[in-house]
């Protein structure tokens, strides 16, 4: 089974849905068990028995503290309002997403300057490996010129569904705990959503192939905000651009020299003896990066 434009390729039977529900409930039980252990046993133990480590995890990996999410899981019964709403959060101020505020920079990326700009306008990227100031194959997306963290912490902070433990509103441990909180939320919703699927009903909506068209789609992948921009001409794709979650999080410095979220989160990370890079690895992995997704 897979997705296609207009729907999916297999019509589920009642047996298919029953089997899916059984698996969902099994997963939900696992998630609930892990969530209870982490919040009721592990975190209190860490606070009481290893306060220095706990405080360290609250102070490192903070990042830029600008958060972006597009919203996800629209609910038909609620006029398609997203289960987890999106927005742009900066300094406690939440605003709706403005797609026109998104721009990509390639100042420190191995691409020609024409490869940057608005995702709806930029051409396919062309490499420029000899750029002396470049150090990454990832572009630098910015929202109103600002680097933004995307992912579970961003989603739940924007939706008001996670109260940070750290005074910064973000930290290494906040990022991991938010991911666990969101997993519990989605696991619970899945056991409800499965009953909205009717066995034997149509799963595909046909649509005419357009001769000329241009548009974009904003969604949330597990790792964060995902945007696709497409232009069609003469019934074929002329231009297609993707900004994946890790492109946001792992972006290099932009034209103004501003660091990307992971770069910023690494500032001040303790490296004991100048050799032990465990904290560096912890911070990077807290973002769950995917370099295969983020390079062009």
C-alpha positions in Angstrom: 0.0 0.0 0.0 1.3 3.5 -0.8 0.0 7.0 -1.4 -0.6 8.6 -4.8 -2.0 12.0 -5.8 -5.6 11.8 -4.9 -5.4 9.1 -2.2 -4.0 5.7 -1.6 -3.7 2.5 -3.7 -5.5 -0.2 -1.6 -9.0 -0.3 -0.2 -8.9 -1.6 3.3 -11.2 -4.4 4.4 -12.7 -4.8 7.8 -10.1 -7.4 8.5 -7.3 -5.0 7.5 -8.6 -2.4 9.9 -9.0 -4.8 12.7 -5.4 -6.0 12.3 -4.2 -2.3 12.1 -6.1 -1.5 15.3 -4.5 -4.4 17.1 -1.1 -3.2 16.1 -2.0 0.4 17.1 -3.1 -0.7 20.5 0.1 -2.7 21.0 2.2 0.3 20.1 0.1 2.6 22.3 0.7 0.3 25.3 4.5 0.4 24.6 4.5 4.2 24.3 2.5 4.6 27.5 4.8 2.3 29.4 7.9 4.2 28.2 6.3 7.6 28.9 5.4 6.6 32.4 8.9 5.2 33.1 10.7 8.3 31.8 8.5 10.9 33.5 7.7 9.1 36.8 11.0 7.2 37.4 13.9 8.3 35.2 13.6 12.1 35.4 13.0 12.1 39.2 15.9 9.7 39.6 18.1 11.9 37.4 17.1 15.0 39.4 17.7 13.4 42.8 20.8 11.2 42.2 22.6 13.1 39.4 21.6 16.8 39.7 24.7 18.0 37.9 24.0 15.9 34.9 20.3 16.9 34.9 21.2 20.6 35.2 23.7 20.2 32.3 21.0 18.7 30.1 18.8 21.6 30.8 21.5 24.2 29.9 23.0 22.8 26.7 21.5 22.4 23.2 19.3 25.5 23.5 19.4 26.7 19.9 18.0 30.0 18.4 14.6 29.7 20.3 12.7 30.6 17.1 10.2 27.8 16.3 8.3 27.0 13.1 5.5 24.5 12.4 3.0 24.2 9.6 0.3 22.3 11.5 -0.7 18.6 11.0 -3.4 16.0 11.2 -6.5 18.0 10.0 -9.8 16.8 11.6 -12.8 16.5 9.2 -15.2 16.7 12.1 -13.6 20.0 13.1 -13.7 21.7 9.7 -10.3 20.3 9.0 -8.6 22.2 11.9 -5.2 20.7 12.6 -4.8 18.5 15.6 -1.5 20.1 16.2 -1.7 23.7 14.9 1.1 25.5 13.3 2.7 28.9 13.5 5.8 30.9 14.1 6.9 31.4 17.7 9.5 33.9 18.7 10.1 35.3 22.2 6.7 34.2 23.4 4.9 35.8 20.4 3.0 33.4 18.2 2.0 34.4 14.6 0.4 32.5 11.7 2.7 31.1 9.1 3.3 33.3 6.1 4.8 31.2 3.3 6.2 34.4 1.6 8.5 34.9 4.6 10.5 31.8 3.7 13.8 32.3 1.8 16.9 30.1 1.3 20.4 31.3 1.4 23.4 29.6 -0.2 26.2 31.9 0.9 27.9 29.0 2.8 26.6 26.2 0.7 28.3 24.6 -2.3 25.8 26.0 -4.8 25.7 29.0 -7.2 24.0 32.1 -5.8 21.1 31.7 -8.2 20.2 28.5 -6.4 19.0 30.5 -3.4 16.0 32.8 -3.0 12.3 32.0 -2.7 11.5 28.3 -3.0 8.7 29.1 -5.5 11.1 30.9 -7.8 14.6 29.3 -7.4 15.9 27.1 -10.2 17.3 23.6 -9.6 20.5 24.0 -7.6 23.8 24.0 -9.5 26.9 23.1 -7.6 29.8 25.4 -7.0 32.4 23.3 -5.2 35.1 25.9 -5.3 33.3 28.5 -3.1 35.8 29.3 -0.5 33.2 30.4 2.1 31.1 27.3 1.7 31.2 24.3 4.0 27.9 22.5 3.5 25.7 20.8 0.9 22.6 22.1 2.8 21.0 25.4 2.1 20.0 27.9 4.7 16.3 28.4 4.9 15.2 31.4 7.0 11.8 32.8 8.1 11.7 36.5 8.0 15.5 36.3 8.0 15.6 34.1 11.1 16.8 30.5 11.7 14.1 28.3 13.0 14.1 25.1 14.9 11.5 22.6 13.6 10.4 19.3 15.0 8.5 17.9 18.0 9.6 20.6 20.4 8.7 23.3 17.9 5.3 21.8 17.3 4.3 21.3 20.9 5.7 24.7 22.0 3.6 26.4 19.3 0.5 24.3 20.1 0.9 25.0 23.8 1.1 21.2 24.5 4.5 21.1 26.2 5.8 23.1 29.2 9.6 23.3 29.0 11.7 22.2 31.9 14.5 24.6 31.2 14.5 28.3 31.8 15.4 28.9 28.1 12.2 27.3 26.7 14.4 24.8 24.9 17.3 22.4 25.8 18.7 19.1 24.9 16.4 17.3 27.4 13.3 19.4 26.4 13.8 18.3 22.8 13.8 14.7 23.7 10.9 14.8 26.2 8.8 16.8 23.7 9.3 14.0 21.2 8.1 11.5 23.8 5.1 13.6 24.7 4.1 13.9 21.0 4.5 10.2 20.4 2.1 9.6 23.3 -0.4 12.1 21.8 -0.2 10.6 18.3 -0.5 7.0 19.6 -3.6 7.9 21.4 -5.1 9.7 18.4 -4.4 6.8 16.1 -6.6 4.5 18.2 -9.4 7.1 17.5 -8.7 7.9 13.9 -8.8 4.2 12.8 -12.5 4.1 13.5 -13.0 7.0 11.0 -11.9 4.7 8.1 -14.8 2.9 6.5 -14.0 -0.5 5.0 -14.7 -0.8 1.3 -15.2 2.9 0.7 -13.4 4.8 -2.1 -9.8 5.7 -1.2 -8.9 7.6 -4.3 -10.3 10.8 -5.8 -9.6 11.3 -9.5 -8.6 14.8 -10.8 -7.9 16.3 -14.2 -4.2 16.7 -15.2 -3.6 20.4 -15.4 -1.8 22.0 -18.3 -0.4 24.9 -16.3 -0.3 25.0 -12.5 1.8 26.3 -9.6 1.4 25.7 -5.9 2.9 24.5 -2.6 2.1 22.2 0.2 3.1 22.6 3.9 3.0 19.6 6.2 4.8 18.1 9.2 7.1 15.2 8.9 8.2 13.5 12.2 11.4 15.6 12.1 9.5 18.9 11.5 8.2 21.4 9.0 8.2 20.1 5.4 7.4 22.2 2.4 7.0 21.3 -1.3 6.8 23.8 -4.1 5.9 22.8 -7.7 5.3 24.4 -11.1 3.7 22.6 -13.9 3.9 23.6 -17.6 2.5 21.7 -20.6 1.4 19.0 -18.2 4.9 18.2 -17.0 6.8 19.4 -13.9 9.0 22.4 -14.7 10.3 23.1 -11.2 10.1 21.3 -7.9 11.6 22.5 -4.7 11.6 20.9 -1.2 12.7 22.3 2.1 12.9 19.4 4.5 13.0 19.6 8.3 16.8 18.9 8.6 17.4 21.6 6.0 16.0 24.0 8.6 17.8 22.5 11.6 21.2 21.7 10.1 21.5 24.7 7.9 24.9 26.5 7.8 25.3 30.2 8.3 23.3 32.5 6.1 24.3 35.6 4.2 24.4 37.6 7.5 26.6 35.0 9.2 23.8 33.8 11.4 24.2 30.2 12.5 21.6 27.5 11.9 19.7 25.9 14.8 22.1 22.9 15.3 25.1 25.1 15.0 23.6 27.6 17.5 22.7 24.7 19.9 26.3 23.5 20.0 27.6 26.9 21.2 28.8 26.4 24.8 28.6 22.6 24.8 31.2 21.3 27.3 34.0 19.2 25.8 35.8 17.8 28.8 39.5 17.6 28.3 39.1 19.0 24.8 38.5 15.5 23.6 35.3 14.1 25.0 32.7 15.1 22.4 29.8 13.1 23.9 27.8 16.3 24.6 28.2 17.4 21.0 26.8 14.1 19.8 24.0 14.3 22.3 22.9 17.7 21.1 23.1 16.8 17.4 21.2 13.6 17.9 18.5 15.4 19.9 17.4 17.0 16.6 17.2 13.6 14.9 18.9 14.8 11.8 18.6 13.2 8.3 21.4 14.4 6.0 20.0 12.4 3.1 16.8 14.5 3.3 18.5 17.8 3.7 21.1 18.0 1.0 20.2 18.9 -2.6 
